[in-house]
Amino acid sequence: MKFFFRNSAQDKDPIVTRIANRIAADNALDMSDAKCADALAEAVQAACTHVRAMIDELGEPFALDRAKGTGSALGPILFDSRQDAVDALRSASKIRQVFADPHVRQCVFLLTMHRREYVIFGTEIEGEMVRRDVMQDAVEFRDHHFSAAAPSLEELRDLLTENMVLFLADLAPERLRRDERVRTEIHHSEEMLKAQMKTLDYALRESRPFAAPAPLQAKVSQGTREMEGLLKKLSTLSAKPDPGKCLQEIRDILLAPQRHVRLEQVEMRVGDFGVKSKTGKFVRFHECILGDEERLAVFLASMDRDNALYLWPELEG
């Protein structure tokens, strides 16, 4: 393969350069090799483009303001109550850290949550009739996490791009690192088992020329079986690849990032107590789908310094 990116735009993109260098350092890739450096930069650029498009799809951050009601916002369904929202924000260390700089007037941040839908028994009004114990679908958001924060949307965009691309690059060697950890554990167990077998061997020699006691023979047999099991488990672990193969595995993921992370828009109408109904408030949000394993509801929001001082009065000093 030939790569022609030595004078391309990605060489001038500091984020692409920073991410590529980080990936190379984490995976022992030789960036002094021009072919390796260009191949990695091409893949990182493709992944950055995809992630930036995802962030743009989220739209403008929603401005949080305690002086305004939440009726027009997603607030009523994101948290069980206004106080829950305030408590969650007060524990958001990354947002507080941004406002620790007295010159910062605004913070833009990403809120992630898990959406849970479930069935409850409630009441339903049809004309003048009230029906009780009606099965209703409800929705709630759990595991609130303020995953990233920055003084501006552009800075947050860069931060999220870097974090997500590094996450993607980590998918390829993760199995190899996991296998390496298991291999280390197996070798440790193997050394301990060898020491035990050596002790049992001494005991067998001491019992000669008479037959070894049955319990001793059982322990020797058990040790032999355990050793065979360890060797069998070692044979199932993936071999440590050469840098070229590792680079190709990373490139395969970064050049097709949409296979591993994407956004999906979700729409619903939600009424009181999180009950979904045709007459409820219309809400629209995005979920980030990570492979086939996890879905995270994601929201961009912002807060000014006045609201931050309400949460953390000590910052005023």
C-alpha positions in Angstrom: 0.0 0.0 0.0 1.1 3.6 -0.6 0.1 6.5 1.5 0.4 10.1 0.4 -0.3 12.4 3.3 3.0 14.0 4.1 1.7 17.4 3.1 -2.0 16.8 3.6 -4.4 18.7 5.9 -4.2 16.2 8.7 -0.5 17.0 9.2 -1.6 20.5 10.1 -4.4 19.4 12.4 -2.9 19.4 15.9 -5.6 17.1 17.3 -4.9 14.4 14.6 -1.2 14.7 15.4 -1.7 14.4 19.1 -4.1 11.5 18.9 -1.8 9.6 16.4 1.2 10.1 18.7 -0.8 8.9 21.7 -2.0 5.8 19.9 1.5 5.0 18.7 2.9 5.3 22.2 0.2 3.1 23.7 0.8 0.4 21.0 4.6 0.6 20.5 4.2 1.8 16.9 7.2 3.4 15.2 6.2 7.0 14.2 9.7 7.6 12.8 8.6 5.2 10.0 6.9 7.6 7.4 4.7 4.8 6.1 3.5 3.9 9.6 2.9 7.6 10.6 1.0 8.4 7.4 -1.2 5.3 7.6 -2.1 6.0 11.2 -2.7 9.7 10.5 -5.1 8.8 7.6 -7.1 6.5 9.9 -7.2 9.0 12.8 -8.4 11.7 10.4 -11.3 9.5 9.2 -12.3 8.8 12.8 -12.1 12.4 13.8 -14.3 13.4 10.9 -17.0 10.9 11.9 -16.9 11.9 15.6 -17.0 15.6 14.8 -20.1 15.0 12.7 -21.7 13.2 15.6 -21.0 16.1 17.9 -22.4 18.6 15.4 -25.6 16.4 15.2 -26.3 17.0 18.9 -27.0 20.6 18.1 -26.5 23.7 20.3 -26.1 23.1 24.0 -29.2 23.7 26.2 -28.6 26.6 28.5 -29.3 25.7 32.1 -30.6 28.6 34.2 -32.2 28.2 37.7 -34.1 31.5 37.1 -36.1 29.9 34.2 -38.7 27.2 34.5 -38.0 23.7 33.1 -41.4 23.3 31.4 -39.9 23.9 28.0 -36.8 21.8 28.6 -36.0 18.1 28.9 -35.5 18.7 32.6 -38.7 17.1 33.9 -37.7 13.7 32.5 -34.0 13.8 32.9 -34.2 13.9 36.7 -36.9 12.9 39.2 -37.0 16.4 40.6 -35.4 19.8 40.3 -33.5 19.2 43.5 -32.1 15.9 42.1 -30.8 17.9 39.1 -29.2 20.5 41.5 -27.6 17.8 43.6 -26.2 16.0 40.5 -24.7 19.3 39.2 -23.1 20.0 42.6 -21.3 16.7 42.4 -20.1 17.4 38.8 -16.4 17.9 39.6 -15.4 18.4 35.9 -17.8 21.4 35.6 -16.6 22.9 38.9 -13.0 22.5 37.8 -13.7 24.6 34.7 -15.2 27.4 36.8 -12.2 27.2 39.2 -10.6 29.6 36.7 -12.0 33.0 37.7 -11.8 34.2 34.2 -14.2 31.6 32.8 -17.7 32.9 32.3 -19.3 29.8 30.8 -19.0 26.0 30.8 -20.2 23.7 28.1 -20.5 20.0 29.1 -21.8 16.6 28.1 -24.3 14.7 30.2 -24.6 10.9 29.6 -27.3 8.6 31.1 -28.8 5.2 30.6 -32.4 5.2 29.5 -34.7 2.6 31.2 -38.2 1.9 30.0 -40.6 -0.1 32.2 -44.3 -0.8 32.8 -46.3 0.6 35.7 -50.0 0.5 36.7 -51.6 3.9 36.7 -54.9 5.7 36.0 -56.2 6.8 32.7 -59.0 9.3 31.9 -61.3 8.6 29.0 -63.9 11.4 28.7 -65.6 11.4 32.1 -64.5 7.9 33.0 -61.4 7.2 35.1 -59.8 3.8 34.6 -57.5 2.4 37.3 -54.7 -0.1 37.2 -54.0 0.5 33.6 -50.7 -0.8 32.3 -48.6 2.2 31.1 -45.2 2.5 29.6 -42.8 4.8 31.5 -39.3 6.0 31.0 -36.5 7.2 33.4 -32.9 8.1 33.1 -30.3 6.7 35.5 -26.5 6.8 36.0 -26.2 10.5 35.3 -22.6 11.3 34.5 -21.0 14.6 33.5 -18.4 13.0 31.3 -16.6 16.1 29.8 -16.6 19.9 30.3 -14.8 22.8 28.7 -15.1 26.6 28.7 -16.4 26.7 25.1 -18.2 24.4 22.6 -15.2 24.3 20.4 -12.9 23.2 23.2 -15.5 20.6 24.3 -15.8 19.4 20.7 -12.0 18.9 20.5 -12.0 17.1 23.9 -14.8 14.7 23.0 -13.2 14.0 19.6 -9.9 13.0 21.2 -11.6 10.9 23.8 -13.8 9.1 21.4 -11.1 8.4 18.8 -8.8 7.0 21.5 -11.7 4.8 22.7 -12.0 3.5 19.1 -8.3 2.9 18.8 -8.4 1.0 22.1 -10.9 -1.5 20.8 -8.4 -3.3 18.6 -5.7 -4.2 21.1 -8.0 -4.6 24.1 -8.3 -8.3 23.6 -4.6 -8.6 23.2 -4.1 -6.7 26.5 -6.7 -8.8 28.2 -5.0 -12.0 27.0 -1.7 -10.6 28.2 -3.1 -10.0 31.7 -4.5 -13.5 31.7 -1.2 -14.9 30.4 0.6 -13.2 33.3 -1.8 -14.6 35.8 -1.5 -18.1 34.3 2.3 -18.0 34.5 2.1 -16.9 38.1 -0.3 -19.8 38.9 2.1 -22.1 36.9 5.0 -21.1 39.1 3.1 -21.7 42.3 1.9 -25.1 41.0 5.4 -26.1 40.1 6.6 -25.3 43.6 3.7 -27.4 45.1 4.5 -30.3 42.7 8.1 -30.1 43.7 7.1 -30.5 47.3 4.8 -33.4 46.5 7.7 -35.0 44.5 9.9 -34.9 47.6 7.1 -36.6 49.6 6.8 -39.3 47.0 10.5 -40.0 47.1 10.4 -40.3 50.9 7.7 -42.9 50.7 9.7 -45.2 48.5 10.2 -48.2 48.2 6.7 -48.4 49.7 3.6 -47.3 47.9 2.7 -43.7 48.5 -0.3 -43.0 50.6 -3.6 -42.5 48.7 -4.1 -38.9 49.7 -0.6 -38.0 48.4 -1.3 -39.8 45.1 -4.5 -37.9 44.8 -2.8 -34.6 45.3 -0.2 -35.5 42.7 -2.9 -36.4 40.2 -4.8 -33.2 41.0 -1.7 -31.1 40.4 -1.0 -32.8 37.1 -4.6 -32.1 35.9 -4.3 -28.5 37.0 -1.0 -28.1 35.1 -2.6 -29.6 32.0 -5.5 -27.2 32.4 -3.2 -24.2 32.6 -1.3 -25.2 29.5 -4.6 -25.7 27.6 -5.8 -22.3 28.6 -2.5 -20.7 27.5 -3.0 -22.3 24.1 -6.3 -20.5 23.6 -4.9 -17.0 24.1 -4.2 -14.9 21.1 -0.6 -14.5 20.2 1.1 -11.2 20.6 1.0 -9.6 17.1 3.7 -7.7 15.4 3.4 -3.9 15.2 2.3 -4.1 11.5 -0.6 -6.3 12.4 -1.5 -4.1 15.3 -1.5 -1.0 13.1 -3.7 -2.7 10.6 -6.2 -3.7 13.2 -6.4 -0.2 14.5 -6.8 1.2 11.0 -9.6 -1.2 10.2 -11.6 0.3 13.1 -10.7 3.9 12.7 -11.4 3.9 9.0 -14.9 2.5 9.6 -15.8 4.1 13.0 -19.6 4.0 12.2 -19.5 0.3 12.8 -18.5 0.8 16.4 -20.0 4.1 17.5 -23.0 6.1 16.1 -25.8 8.3 17.1 -29.5 7.5 17.0 -32.3 10.0 17.4 -35.1 9.1 19.8 -38.5 10.8 20.0 -41.3 10.3 22.5 -44.1 12.0 24.3 -43.8 11.9 28.1 -46.3 13.1 30.7 -46.3 13.1 34.5 -44.2 10.6 36.4 -42.3 9.7 33.2 -45.4 8.0 31.7 -45.3 7.9 27.9 -48.6 9.1 26.3 -50.0 10.7 23.2 -50.8 13.9 25.1 -47.4 14.1 26.9 -44.7 16.6 26.3 -42.8 15.9 23.0 -39.1 15.3 23.6 -36.3 14.5 21.3 -32.8 13.4 22.2 -29.9 11.3 20.9 -28.4 8.0 22.1 -24.9 7.1 21.4 -24.6 3.4 20.5 -21.3 1.8 21.4 -20.9 -1.4 19.4 -23.7 -3.8 20.3 -23.2 -3.5 24.1 -24.2 -0.1 25.4 -26.6 2.8 24.6 -26.1 6.1 26.3 -28.5 9.0 26.2 -26.3 12.1 25.5 -27.1 15.8 26.0 -25.1 18.9 25.4 -25.7 21.7 28.0 -24.2 24.9 29.2 -24.1 27.0 32.3 -22.9 30.5 33.0 -20.8 31.7 36.0 -23.8 33.1 37.9 -25.5 29.7 38.0 -22.2 28.1 38.9 -21.8 30.4 41.9 -25.2 29.3 43.1 -24.0 25.7 43.1 -20.5 26.4 44.4 -20.6 29.7 46.4 -17.0 29.2 47.5 -15.8 29.9 43.9 -16.7 33.5 44.4 -13.7 34.1 46.6 
